Amino acid sequence: MSDPNIGRLLGKRYQLQELIGTGAMGRVYRAKDILLGGVPRLLTLLVLRHHCFIQ
C-alpha cells in the first residue's frame, strides 16, 4: 500500500520522500528541503494527526 503523502510538498519547501514510521501522534517521513538549490539536505518531519491539535 503506497502512502498518498509521498511527493507532497509542505510549506512550499519540504518534499516528503519516504514514510519512516508511524506512532500515536502521527507519521514520520524522510523529506528533502527543495529551497537549498544544489545542496542536498535530507531531514525528518513529523506530520501530526488531526486529533493532536484539538484541545
N, C-alpha and C positions, 0 to 999 in steps of 0.2 A: 504494500500500500504506500503510495507516494504522498508526501506532505504537501498540501496546497500552498504553504508559505514559502517553499523553496523558490528562490528567484525574486521574491518580494523585496521591494525597496522601502526601507523605513527612514523617515526623516529626510528623504531625498539624499541620503548619504550612505546608508548601510544596506548591503545586499545580502540576504540570507542565503547561505550556500548548502548547509547540511544540518540536519537535526542531530544533536549530540545526545540529548536525554530529555526526560520528562519527569516532573515531580508534582507535588501538591499545589505549588504556586504557579507553575507554568511550564514552558518548554525552553530548553537551552539550545541555541543554534550557533554554529560557526558562521561568521559573517565577514564580509570584505568592505573596507572603507573605500568607496569609489572616488572620493574627492581628492585623494592624495596623488592623483596622476599616475606616473610610472612607478611610484613607490608602493610595493605590495605590503599591505598591513592587514593581517588576519586578527580577528578578535572573537570573543564570545558575547552573545547577547541573551538575556533572559526576557522572554515575552510572557508577561503576566497574564493569568486567566482573568476574565471579567470579574469574577466574584471577589478578587483581591482588592478591587477598587471600591467596593461597596462597604460603607461603614454603618 
